[in-house]
């Protein structure tokens, strides 16, 4: 996973869900690059896309992170 993808997952770990525009402000990549990275993360089951262009961690990943604490 790239540094930018790790940042996306980190932001979604801290906040339950974020809008695309919020991620765009926080992750230093272009809109096209963010869209590409979000799609890759979704295809690899790290995140889910919700209605309204909101993103959250995949439920199974949330349980894995919770069990590590």
GIGI-V444184 format. One record per residue. N is the residue number from 1. RES is the residue in three letters. D_LAST is the distance of its C-alpha to the last C-alpha in Angstrom with 1 decimal. Layout:
n=[N N]
res=[RES RES]
d_last=[D_LAST D_LAST]
This chain:
n=[1 2 3 4 5 6 7 8 9 10 11 12 13 14 15 16 17 18 19 20 21 22 23 24 25 26 27 28 29 30 31 32 33 34 35 36 37 38 39 40 41 42 43 44 45 46 47 48 49 50 51 52 53 54 55 56 57 58 59 60 61 62 63 64 65 66 67 68 69]
res=[UNK UNK UNK UNK UNK UNK UNK UNK UNK UNK UNK UNK UNK UNK UNK UNK UNK UNK UNK UNK UNK UNK UNK UNK UNK UNK UNK UNK UNK UNK UNK UNK UNK UNK UNK UNK UNK UNK UNK UNK UNK UNK UNK UNK UNK UNK UNK UNK UNK UNK UNK UNK UNK UNK UNK UNK UNK UNK UNK UNK UNK UNK UNK UNK UNK UNK UNK UNK UNK]
d_last=[21.6 23.5 22.4 23.4 21.5 18.3 19.2 19.8 16.4 14.8 17.1 16.4 12.6 13.7 16.4 16.6 19.9 22.5 26.2 27.7 29.6 26.5 25.0 28.5 28.5 25.1 25.4 28.6 30.2 33.2 33.2 34.3 31.6 28.8 30.3 30.4 26.8 25.6 27.8 26.4 22.8 24.0 26.0 23.2 21.1 18.5 19.8 22.3 25.4 26.2 29.7 30.9 29.2 25.7 22.7 19.2 16.5 17.4 16.0 15.0 13.0 11.2 10.3 9.2 6.9 5.6 5.5 3.8 0.0]
